[in-house]
Amino acid sequence: MKFAPLSFLILLYSCSPKPTQVPSAPASASVVTISSASATTQNDYTASIQGKVNVEIRPQVEGYLERIFVDEGSYVKAGQPLFKINDRPYREQINSASASLHAAEASILNAQLEIDKLTPLVQNKVISDIQLKAAQATFKVAKANAEQAKAIVATARINLGYTLITAPVSGYIGRLPKKQGALISRTDAEALTNLSDVHEVYAYFSLSENDFVHFKMQYPGNTLEEKLKNLPPVSLLLSDNTLYPIAGKIDMIDGQFDKNTGAITFRAVFANGKGLIRSGNTGKVRLTQQHQNALLVPQSATMEIQDKVFVFTVNAGNKVNKQPITISGKSGSSYLVTEGVKPGDRIVFSGLDRLQDGTVVKPEPVQQAASLSMNN
């Protein structure tokens, strides 16, 4: 039996017709058309919260702390007693000053009697007027001494009044580091306590220089005072990210930037009638802004690479192209875009990680409004 040569078989295989390769169909891709719409953006800024009035309660006189009328955290009304300093030394000071005053008043009477005695003698030229002038000078000295004694009595009464320390405003008592029996004075480094009036609270937050420039551009008004009047209400996020139920109002912008941080401080005021917020709390102030004719791009239609955000645009031939975009803010689950796309552009809505530049896709249109409602 004879076999065909190997070279003949190879030639026969090479001349035989090859099977035709059918190109694969383009992959389907959800595509959304960019359009302009109204949007609201929100920016959160870390805030420190203080009571409308925060007062350090300090003694004005030295002495032993005799009584403490309040407890830590209690609510007090303006004028309510807080502390009592032992007042016996100050009562003795009043007694001593009063005695000096009585002596000075007696000296005035003696000086007046001397003047009354010498006046007719001088008039009748029995004695020279030198003695009368000396008596009149003594009278003036006695009056001056009496005035000085009155001032000492008044000072002693003021010091006695300082032994009872009362609340200058209504509010909540802080910690009480000093205990009954402690020796206290006005030079102590630590205050007796802190008193916070928190029926309204101030939330202080800062904007960078760029944010401040943007702030001045986005709200109506020719001056900062006019812009403050036109600002919408602001919200307060508490430390656990819950929303405080009462809206606030920005009422103050600092007069200058902080040299160390390069930021400027804003103040928002919030009503706090129920005392839910205390001085020293932290949170975030949320500013909102309305945008008209904004270009909205769903976040799911973007990808971030090296601090840049990209979308895949779809051209007329259904070929995708990776395009960087510039974001100016966020509204819900969508970005506000200022550069990179324009109204009418088509972009891939999802599955971006499976795409490459130049890939041809089979578009499956998705209504933008529907996609946004699903994500918001």
C-alpha positions in Angstrom: 0.0 0.0 0.0 1.4 3.4 -1.0 0.9 6.6 1.0 0.7 10.1 -0.5 3.9 12.2 0.2 3.7 14.6 3.1 4.4 17.6 0.9 1.4 16.7 -1.2 -0.9 16.6 1.9 0.3 20.0 3.1 -0.3 21.5 -0.3 -3.7 20.1 -0.5 -4.6 21.5 3.0 -3.3 25.0 2.1 -5.4 25.1 -1.1 -8.6 24.0 0.6 -11.1 26.9 1.3 -11.0 28.3 4.9 -14.1 28.8 7.0 -15.4 32.4 7.1 -15.2 34.3 10.5 -18.4 36.1 11.5 -17.6 39.4 13.3 -19.1 39.5 16.9 -22.0 41.8 17.5 -21.3 45.1 19.4 -22.0 44.8 23.1 -25.1 46.5 24.4 -24.6 49.6 26.5 -27.1 51.8 28.4 -26.7 55.3 27.1 -28.1 58.5 28.5 -28.4 61.9 26.7 -27.1 64.9 28.5 -29.6 67.7 29.0 -29.8 70.8 31.2 -32.1 71.1 34.2 -32.6 72.9 37.5 -30.6 71.5 40.4 -29.8 72.1 44.0 -26.3 71.6 45.4 -25.3 71.1 49.0 -22.0 71.9 50.6 -21.1 70.8 54.2 -18.7 72.7 56.4 -17.4 71.6 59.7 -18.7 73.8 62.5 -18.0 74.4 66.2 -21.1 75.3 68.2 -21.3 77.8 71.1 -24.0 79.2 73.2 -25.1 82.7 72.3 -23.6 83.8 75.6 -20.7 81.9 77.3 -19.7 83.4 80.6 -16.8 82.4 82.8 -18.0 82.8 86.4 -15.0 84.1 88.5 -14.8 85.5 92.0 -14.2 89.2 92.4 -12.9 88.9 96.0 -10.8 86.4 97.9 -12.2 84.1 100.5 -13.3 80.6 101.5 -16.1 79.1 99.3 -18.8 78.8 101.9 -21.7 77.4 99.9 -22.5 76.1 96.4 -26.2 76.6 95.4 -26.2 74.8 92.1 -25.2 71.5 90.6 -23.3 70.7 87.4 -25.5 70.8 84.3 -28.4 72.5 86.0 -30.4 75.3 84.4 -30.3 78.7 86.2 -32.1 82.0 85.7 -30.4 85.4 85.6 -29.9 86.7 89.1 -30.1 83.3 90.8 -27.4 82.7 93.5 -24.6 80.4 92.5 -21.9 80.6 95.1 -21.4 82.2 98.5 -18.0 83.3 99.8 -17.5 83.7 103.6 -18.4 87.4 104.1 -17.3 88.0 107.7 -14.0 89.7 106.8 -15.9 92.0 104.5 -18.5 92.9 107.1 -15.7 93.8 109.4 -14.2 96.0 106.7 -17.6 97.8 106.5 -17.7 98.3 110.2 -14.1 99.7 110.2 -14.8 102.0 107.3 -18.0 103.2 108.8 -16.2 104.1 112.0 -13.6 106.1 110.1 -16.5 107.9 108.3 -18.1 108.8 111.6 -14.7 110.1 112.9 -14.3 112.2 109.7 -17.8 113.6 110.1 -17.1 114.5 113.7 -13.9 116.3 112.6 -16.1 118.4 110.2 -18.3 119.4 113.1 -15.3 120.4 115.2 -13.8 122.4 112.3 -17.1 124.2 111.8 -17.4 125.0 115.5 -13.9 126.5 115.4 -14.8 128.6 112.4 -18.0 129.8 114.1 -16.0 130.8 117.2 -13.3 132.7 115.3 -15.4 134.5 112.8 -16.9 137.2 115.2 -13.5 137.7 116.8 -11.9 138.5 113.4 -14.8 140.7 112.5 -14.3 142.7 115.7 -10.6 142.8 115.1 -9.8 141.0 118.3 -7.6 138.5 116.6 -6.0 138.4 113.2 -7.6 136.5 110.3 -4.8 134.0 110.2 -6.4 131.8 112.8 -9.7 131.9 110.9 -8.1 130.9 107.7 -6.3 128.0 109.4 -9.7 126.8 110.8 -11.3 127.0 107.4 -8.4 124.9 106.0 -8.9 122.4 108.7 -12.6 122.3 107.8 -11.8 121.5 104.2 -9.4 118.8 105.2 -12.1 117.3 107.4 -14.6 117.3 104.5 -12.0 115.6 102.2 -11.3 113.0 104.8 -15.1 112.3 105.1 -15.4 111.9 101.4 -12.5 109.5 101.4 -14.1 107.6 104.2 -17.4 107.4 102.3 -15.6 105.9 99.3 -14.0 103.3 101.5 -17.4 102.4 103.0 -18.8 102.1 99.4 -15.9 99.9 98.3 -16.4 97.7 101.4 -20.1 97.3 100.6 -19.3 96.4 97.0 -16.8 93.8 98.1 -19.4 92.4 100.5 -21.8 92.2 97.6 -19.2 90.2 95.6 -19.3 87.5 98.3 -22.7 86.4 96.8 -22.1 85.3 93.2 -25.2 85.3 91.0 -25.9 84.2 87.4 -25.5 87.1 85.0 -27.6 85.4 82.4 -30.0 82.4 82.2 -28.3 79.2 81.0 -26.7 75.9 81.9 -24.0 75.4 84.5 -20.8 73.7 83.4 -18.3 71.8 85.6 -17.6 72.8 89.2 -13.9 72.3 89.8 -13.9 74.1 93.1 -15.5 72.4 96.1 -17.0 73.9 99.3 -14.3 75.1 101.6 -11.8 75.9 98.9 -9.9 79.2 99.0 -10.6 81.2 95.9 -9.5 84.5 94.5 -9.9 86.6 91.4 -6.3 85.6 90.3 -7.2 81.9 90.0 -6.3 80.4 86.7 -9.5 78.3 86.6 -12.9 79.7 86.7 -15.5 78.6 89.3 -17.7 77.4 86.4 -18.9 78.3 82.9 -22.5 79.5 82.2 -23.9 79.0 78.7 -27.0 80.7 77.4 -28.1 78.3 74.7 -31.7 79.4 73.9 -29.9 80.3 70.6 -26.6 78.8 69.5 -23.9 80.0 67.1 -22.3 77.6 64.6 -19.0 78.9 63.4 -17.5 77.5 60.2 -14.9 78.5 57.7 -14.6 78.9 54.0 -11.4 78.8 52.0 -10.4 81.8 49.9 -11.6 80.1 46.7 -14.9 79.0 48.3 -15.4 82.6 49.6 -14.9 84.0 46.1 -17.4 81.5 44.7 -19.7 82.4 47.6 -19.7 86.1 46.7 -20.4 85.2 43.0 -23.3 82.9 43.6 -25.6 85.0 45.8 -27.3 88.3 44.8 -26.3 91.6 46.3 -23.7 94.3 45.8 -22.3 94.1 49.3 -21.7 91.3 51.8 -24.5 92.8 53.9 -26.9 92.6 51.0 -25.8 89.0 50.3 -26.3 88.0 53.9 -29.9 89.3 53.7 -30.5 87.3 50.5 -29.0 84.0 51.8 -31.4 81.1 52.0 -31.8 79.2 55.3 -29.0 76.8 56.3 -29.1 73.4 57.9 -27.2 71.9 60.7 -25.9 68.3 60.7 -25.1 67.1 64.2 -22.1 64.9 65.0 -24.0 61.7 64.2 -25.1 63.2 60.8 -28.7 63.6 61.9 -30.3 66.8 60.6 -31.2 69.3 63.3 -35.0 70.0 62.8 -34.7 73.8 62.9 -33.2 75.8 60.0 -30.7 78.6 60.8 -29.5 81.8 59.3 -26.0 83.1 58.5 -25.8 86.5 60.2 -22.0 87.3 60.3 -18.9 87.1 58.2 -15.6 87.8 59.8 -13.8 91.0 58.8 -10.6 89.3 57.7 -9.0 86.0 56.8 -7.0 83.9 59.3 -3.3 84.2 58.5 -2.6 80.7 59.6 -5.4 78.8 57.9 -6.1 81.1 54.9 -9.9 80.8 55.7 -12.6 83.2 56.7 -15.1 82.5 59.4 -18.9 82.6 59.1 -21.5 82.4 61.8 -24.9 80.8 61.6 -27.5 81.2 64.3 -30.0 78.4 65.3 -32.9 78.6 67.7 -32.5 76.1 70.5 -35.5 76.6 72.8 -35.5 72.9 73.9 -31.8 73.0 74.8 -31.0 70.0 72.5 -27.7 71.6 71.6 -25.1 72.6 74.2 -22.1 74.8 73.9 -19.1 72.8 72.7 -21.0 70.5 70.4 -19.7 70.0 66.8 -21.5 69.5 63.6 -21.6 70.6 60.0 -23.4 73.6 58.4 -25.0 72.8 55.1 -25.3 75.5 52.5 -27.7 75.0 49.6 -27.7 76.7 46.2 -30.1 76.6 43.3 -28.7 76.2 39.7 -30.7 76.9 36.6 -29.8 75.2 33.3 -27.2 73.0 34.9 -25.7 70.0 33.1 -26.3 66.9 35.2 -24.3 63.8 34.8 -25.2 60.7 36.9 -22.3 59.6 39.2 -22.8 56.0 37.9 -21.9 57.3 34.4 -18.4 58.5 35.6 -15.2 57.0 36.6 -12.3 58.5 38.6 -8.7 58.0 37.5 -5.8 59.8 39.2 -8.0 62.6 40.7 -9.7 63.2 37.4 -13.3 62.2 36.5 -14.1 60.7 33.1 -17.2 59.7 31.1 -17.5 57.6 27.9 -19.1 59.6 25.2 -20.8 57.9 22.3 -20.4 59.4 18.8 -22.6 59.1 15.8 -20.9 55.8 14.8 -21.7 54.4 18.3 -17.9 54.4 19.1 -17.1 55.3 22.7 -14.4 57.9 23.7 -13.1 58.5 27.3 -13.7 62.2 28.0 -12.5 64.1 31.1 -15.1 66.4 32.7 -15.0 69.3 35.1 -17.3 69.1 38.1 -18.6 72.2 40.0 -20.8 70.5 42.5 -23.1 67.6 43.4 -26.9 67.4 43.4 -28.2 64.2 44.8 -26.5 61.4 43.0 -25.5 63.5 40.0 -22.6 65.8 39.3 -22.9 69.4 38.0 -20.6 69.6 35.0 -19.1 72.8 33.5 -16.7 71.3 30.9 -16.2 68.1 28.9 -19.8 67.5 27.7 -22.6 69.6 26.3 -26.4 69.3 26.0 -27.3 66.5 23.5 -24.1 64.5 24.0 -24.6 60.8 24.7 -22.7 59.0 27.4 -22.6 55.4 28.7 -24.7 55.1 31.8 -23.2 52.0 33.4 -20.7 49.3 32.9 -17.8 51.6 32.2 -15.2 49.2 33.6 -15.8 46.9 30.6 -15.2 49.6 28.0 -12.1 50.9 26.2 -11.5 53.8 23.9 -12.7 53.1 20.4 -15.1 50.3 21.4 -18.3 50.1 19.3 -21.4 49.6 21.3 -25.0 49.0 20.7 -26.8 51.9 22.5 -29.8 51.2 24.6 -31.2 54.6 25.5 -32.1 55.4 29.1 -34.2 58.4 30.0 -32.0 60.7 32.1 -34.9 61.8 34.3 -35.7 58.2 35.1 -32.1 57.4 35.8 -31.8 60.3 38.1 -34.9 59.4 40.0 -33.6 55.9 40.5 -30.4 57.2 42.0 -31.7 60.1 44.1 
